[in-house]
Amino acid sequence: MNSTHILILFILLLFLFVSLNEVIKFIARRDKETPPPVNVRLWLIPLLSLLIIVPIAFFTALYSLFFYTFGEMSNSLYFEQIGDGIIFSVFILIGFIFFETIIHPIIIAALNYGVQRRVSVYTRNSVTIIIDSIIIYFLASIFEGVYIQDFWSALSISVLYHIMEWIFTWIHHLYKKRKSSTTL
């Protein structure tokens, strides 16, 4: 990892600390309580940050492994160094979280409003796949050290990712179904 990667990760970590500090202050104001003193926030903010950082680090490792092996298998995605894959994975995770929580519901609501009925599951999944492909293609084209062949490569990565997600969801559904049938 070069100094740019470390700087980007440091800025993201600093943003996380500042935002958690502001959230703690906001909750104290909302509940009409006094905010915790600085010495409590000094240990509380890093502890709360660990609850966010550990899952993100785990999924970043999984994503970088996924993208790295996909790039090796298909030659449609290439990373100059492993740090490029890690930073790319972090920003992909942030992009997916942002779009899944803010942009995707707005698009689905607009489709529901435009069609005047509830949009099907297939349409929602198609919108998610297309948006994820745009995120992958956009981030791969703005980062130095990450090279993607074309938009179809981003679309195939997104489709493969969603197929894996559907398989895991199906396995989880079977597990819950089996668990509920054995308890009866």
Secondary structure, 3 states (H helix, E strand, C coil): CCHHHHHHHHHHHHHHHHHHHHHHHHHHHHCCCCCCCHHHHHHHHHHHHHHHHHHHHHHHHHHHHHHHHHHHHHCCEEECCHHHHHHHHHHHHHHHHHHHHHHHHHHHHHHHHHHCCCCCHHHHHHHHHHHHHHHHHHHHHHCCCEEECCHHHHHHHHHHHHHHHHHHHHHHHHHHHHHHHHHC
